[in-house]
Amino acid sequence: MNTTNLFVELVMIGVGAIIWVIMLLMTVLGYQPFCDLLVYIKQMELGEMSVLVGAIPVFSVIYVLGIVTDRVANGIFDQLWGKKLKSECFKTQNEEQARVQLFEKRHIIYTQSEYLSVKLEYGRSRLRVCRGWTLNSVLILVCTLLFLWTQLSDDSQMLKLSAIITLFWGGLAGATWWTWRKLIITEYQQINKQAASLSGEGGMKSFVVKQ
């Protein structure tokens, strides 16, 4: 995958992560310190260069959060749904056999077709973004509700606001999870077809999988 594309992908995931991290911090510390910080930054009247320099550590944090969120989401999704879908799509009850088949067939595509390899990587990028944002949406929902009910619990519109937030972020989590599931099933189906086509009569070469 192109390094720039990977960076953008992780930043996209990290943007969602920074939202729930901030909401969690405001729940624990209160929102006043953040308001004071914003007022202080505004009073500094920073120039364009200072803003650009100050954005570097912010983007660094977002990027790191994107990496961590992607890895955590991958582990959760693989345990809850990924292994089962993999076994179903590769028609085996043995999870290790399904993993080996996936590795072998991807290897065929990567080594024999640059065009299909690019398409495969694009599809995997979409999978990671959907997976990361499913986790982000759930955490944003939880942290936002915690913030509302611990810091703004006297608001008369709390129930209505909570319902709106739940519908939005819960809906987004459901939509991204559904999209991820559809994409990964399609990916496995395409890998089966493309690998069979590239390997001639459907025969598979043997590859050593490093444990």
Secondary structure by P-SEA (a helix, b strand, c coil): ccaaaaaaaaaaaaaaaaaaaaaaaaaaccaaaaaaaaaaaaaacccaaaaaaaaaaaaaaaaaaaaaaaaaaaaaaaaccaaaaaaaaaccccaaaaaaaaaaaaaaaaaccaaaaaaaaaaaaaaaaaaaaaaaaaaaaaaaaaaaaaccccccaaaaaaaaaaaaaaaaaaaaaaaaaaaaaaaaaaaaaaaaaaacccbbbbbbbcc
